[in-house]
Amino acid sequence: MKNEAVRDVEKLAVKAKKSARSLRLASTAKKDALLHSIANELVANTDDILAANQADMARERDSGMSAALLDRLQLTHARLEDIAESVRDVASLPDPVGEILAGRTLPNGLRLTKKRVPMGVIGMIYEARPNVTVDAAVLALKSGNAVILRGGSSAIESNRVLVNTIRAGVEKAGFPAGLVSTVDEHGREGAVALMRARGYVDLVIPRGGAGLIQTVIEQATVPTIETGIGNCHVYIDRGADLDKAHDIAVNAKTHRPGVCNAAETLLIHSEVAPKLLARLGASFAEAGVRLRGDDAVRKVIPEAKVAAEQDWQTEYLSLDLAVKVVDSIDEAIFHIAKYSSGHTEAIVSQDISAVNTFTDAVDSAVVMVNASTRFTDGGQFGLGAEIGISTQKLHARGPMALAELTTTMWIVEGDGHVRN
């Protein structure tokens, strides 16, 4: 017998699929007006959204949530204004639906066209990130899809008000509210029901920590896009500009340590380590970064803890950083291949040969050259908001935005053609 969560998810998905038909036929102008309506509602309901978020913040602070995760959970007037503006930015982006990807005429006269079409109903399962509630909804809607959300218990109040606000914007734009729904009331049972609603939900996207992502990958029966953890590396080559290297390493770790594109491991070539380590150690100490290093690192920065095997594998999401001195670019590449999650790696070097070697050999979704790992972001890439960073290799890889939320359709036009 189906439990209540399964029944509710199926009902929501049926309603979502029906609602999505109106969106599939809508013009780009109408979809853009829909997004502007949502942005207006977010601004109009700022006080209610922030009050709900403060309730979440107080509860999670009392329960001992880390400062970095609290930062991910927190909404402020400025952040909410930025979220609303990002919704308008998505509205201004080109509509991927209907884009012609290929076309040709066969020798027998059949005309073939391949175009982008919506996925249908997307399930989004994520943690402690109320901004993702908005990002997921608007990206799904712009790309012609309905979305069912499961946002995690730590942001339960924030997400409740945000979903109601988004649904109000949808209805005011003349579309059915069933385009956006949530299974948060069912907790983990709702998440499990969503990831197993094969035949009702077309795609599930998990976004969060390693535990959440692994659970969805292992338990889902709905097709899933893996948005992996961010064990990101910065490699400072012997050919690096040391001032740039210092700034990039510090920014990659400290700008927002609780996000997936923050650096977790710093690799430094042995030829430049003596000149750079002490300076980096002082800057990291000033920023409150706790270092874990190998013997070469600890000779220069004795306050660094001894790096254990686990440290090279860890996505800290905090002001912790593993640091290793390497003797060659090949050693750096080998280390990355062994421990990376395939998210983002950076090389700092003025040596074009080293840069080419690194970009050719490193197998990650994004490779930065003389730039911070913090730039791996849909907004920074000019894609608008993102629904996640895919670390898999099928369908989508890297920041996932509008195009990655569509699939394709072949249209074949004939003139009474029959196959012999």
ChimeraX attribute file (.defattr): number of C-alpha atoms within 10 A of each C-alpha:
attribute: neighborCount
match mode: 1-to-1
recipient: residues
	/A:1	5
	/A:2	8
	/A:3	9
	/A:4	13
	/A:5	21
	/A:6	21
	/A:7	15
	/A:8	17
	/A:9	26
	/A:10	19
	/A:11	12
	/A:12	23
	/A:13	28
	/A:14	17
	/A:15	20
	/A:16	26
	/A:17	21
	/A:18	17
	/A:19	21
	/A:20	26
	/A:21	15
	/A:22	14
	/A:23	23
	/A:24	20
	/A:25	11
	/A:26	14
	/A:27	13
	/A:28	18
	/A:29	12
	/A:30	16
	/A:31	24
	/A:32	24
	/A:33	19
	/A:34	24
	/A:35	28
	/A:36	24
	/A:37	21
	/A:38	27
	/A:39	25
	/A:40	18
	/A:41	21
	/A:42	26
	/A:43	17
	/A:44	12
	/A:45	13
	/A:46	19
	/A:47	12
	/A:48	15
	/A:49	23
	/A:50	20
	/A:51	15
	/A:52	20
	/A:53	26
	/A:54	19
	/A:55	15
	/A:56	23
	/A:57	22
	/A:58	11
	/A:59	14
	/A:60	19
	/A:61	14
	/A:62	9
	/A:63	9
	/A:64	9
	/A:65	14
	/A:66	13
	/A:67	15
	/A:68	16
	/A:69	19
	/A:70	20
	/A:71	17
	/A:72	17
	/A:73	21
	/A:74	20
	/A:75	24
	/A:76	13
	/A:77	13
	/A:78	9
	/A:79	12
	/A:80	19
	/A:81	16
	/A:82	13
	/A:83	21
	/A:84	22
	/A:85	17
	/A:86	19
	/A:87	27
	/A:88	21
	/A:89	18
	/A:90	25
	/A:91	24
	/A:92	14
	/A:93	14
	/A:94	14
	/A:95	20
	/A:96	20
	/A:97	22
	/A:98	15
	/A:99	14
	/A:100	15
	/A:101	12
	/A:102	10
	/A:103	14
	/A:104	12
	/A:105	12
	/A:106	9
	/A:107	7
	/A:108	8
	/A:109	12
	/A:110	15
	/A:111	15
	/A:112	15
	/A:113	16
	/A:114	17
	/A:115	18
	/A:116	21
	/A:117	21
	/A:118	27
	/A:119	21
	/A:120	27
	/A:121	27
	/A:122	29
	/A:123	27
	/A:124	24
	/A:125	28
	/A:126	22
	/A:127	22
	/A:128	25
	/A:129	23
	/A:130	25
	/A:131	21
	/A:132	23
	/A:133	26
	/A:134	25
	/A:135	21
	/A:136	25
	/A:137	27
	/A:138	33
	/A:139	27
	/A:140	27
	/A:141	25
	/A:142	28
	/A:143	28
	/A:144	31
	/A:145	28
	/A:146	33
	/A:147	29
	/A:148	27
	/A:149	26
	/A:150	26
	/A:151	26
	/A:152	21
	/A:153	17
	/A:154	20
	/A:155	25
	/A:156	22
	/A:157	20
	/A:158	29
	/A:159	29
	/A:160	19
	/A:161	20
	/A:162	25
	/A:163	19
	/A:164	16
	/A:165	23
	/A:166	27
	/A:167	22
	/A:168	18
	/A:169	23
	/A:170	25
	/A:171	16
	/A:172	16
	/A:173	19
	/A:174	13
	/A:175	20
	/A:176	19
	/A:177	20
	/A:178	22
	/A:179	30
	/A:180	28
	/A:181	23
	/A:182	24
	/A:183	24
	/A:184	23
	/A:185	14
	/A:186	17
	/A:187	15
	/A:188	15
	/A:189	15
	/A:190	23
	/A:191	26
	/A:192	21
	/A:193	23
	/A:194	34
	/A:195	27
	/A:196	20
	/A:197	22
	/A:198	16
	/A:199	11
	/A:200	21
	/A:201	28
	/A:202	19
	/A:203	22
	/A:204	28
	/A:205	24
	/A:206	26
	/A:207	27
	/A:208	21
	/A:209	17
	/A:210	14
	/A:211	9
	/A:212	14
	/A:213	20
	/A:214	16
	/A:215	13
	/A:216	24
	/A:217	18
	/A:218	8
	/A:219	11
	/A:220	19
	/A:221	19
	/A:222	22
	/A:223	16
	/A:224	17
	/A:225	25
	/A:226	23
	/A:227	26
	/A:228	23
	/A:229	26
	/A:230	27
	/A:231	25
	/A:232	30
	/A:233	35
	/A:234	32
	/A:235	28
	/A:236	31
	/A:237	28
	/A:238	21
	/A:239	17
	/A:240	21
	/A:241	16
	/A:242	18
	/A:243	9
	/A:244	14
	/A:245	24
	/A:246	18
	/A:247	14
	/A:248	22
	/A:249	26
	/A:250	19
	/A:251	18
	/A:252	25
	/A:253	31
	/A:254	20
	/A:255	14
	/A:256	19
	/A:257	26
	/A:258	21
	/A:259	21
	/A:260	28
	/A:261	27
	/A:262	31
	/A:263	35
	/A:264	28
	/A:265	32
	/A:266	23
	/A:267	26
	/A:268	28
	/A:269	22
	/A:270	17
	/A:271	15
	/A:272	17
	/A:273	23
	/A:274	16
	/A:275	11
	/A:276	18
	/A:277	21
	/A:278	15
	/A:279	15
	/A:280	18
	/A:281	21
	/A:282	13
	/A:283	15
	/A:284	20
	/A:285	14
	/A:286	9
	/A:287	14
	/A:288	12
	/A:289	20
	/A:290	17
	/A:291	23
	/A:292	22
	/A:293	26
	/A:294	16
	/A:295	15
	/A:296	17
	/A:297	26
	/A:298	19
	/A:299	14
	/A:300	16
	/A:301	19
	/A:302	14
	/A:303	15
	/A:304	22
	/A:305	16
	/A:306	17
	/A:307	19
	/A:308	12
	/A:309	9
	/A:310	9
	/A:311	19
	/A:312	24
	/A:313	16
	/A:314	21
	/A:315	25
	/A:316	21
	/A:317	25
	/A:318	20
	/A:319	21
	/A:320	22
	/A:321	26
	/A:322	27
	/A:323	26
	/A:324	23
	/A:325	24
	/A:326	21
	/A:327	14
	/A:328	15
	/A:329	21
	/A:330	14
	/A:331	14
	/A:332	26
	/A:333	21
	/A:334	14
	/A:335	16
	/A:336	24
	/A:337	15
	/A:338	11
	/A:339	18
	/A:340	26
	/A:341	23
	/A:342	25
	/A:343	28
	/A:344	30
	/A:345	32
	/A:346	28
	/A:347	27
	/A:348	27
	/A:349	21
	/A:350	15
	/A:351	13
	/A:352	10
	/A:353	10
	/A:354	19
	/A:355	21
	/A:356	11
	/A:357	13
	/A:358	22
	/A:359	18
	/A:360	10
	/A:361	13
	/A:362	20
	/A:363	18
	/A:364	21
	/A:365	20
	/A:366	22
	/A:367	23
	/A:368	20
	/A:369	19
	/A:370	20
	/A:371	20
	/A:372	27
	/A:373	28
	/A:374	23
	/A:375	16
	/A:376	22
	/A:377	22
	/A:378	19
	/A:379	16
	/A:380	13
	/A:381	13
	/A:382	12
	/A:383	18
	/A:384	23
	/A:385	27
	/A:386	23
	/A:387	28
	/A:388	26
	/A:389	28
	/A:390	25
	/A:391	23
	/A:392	18
	/A:393	12
	/A:394	9
	/A:395	11
	/A:396	19
	/A:397	21
	/A:398	24
	/A:399	24
	/A:400	22
	/A:401	27
	/A:402	26
	/A:403	19
	/A:404	21
	/A:405	26
	/A:406	22
	/A:407	14
	/A:408	16
	/A:409	15
	/A:410	14
	/A:411	12
	/A:412	13
	/A:413	13
	/A:414	12
	/A:415	8
	/A:416	6
	/A:417	10
	/A:418	6
	/A:419	3
	/A:420	3
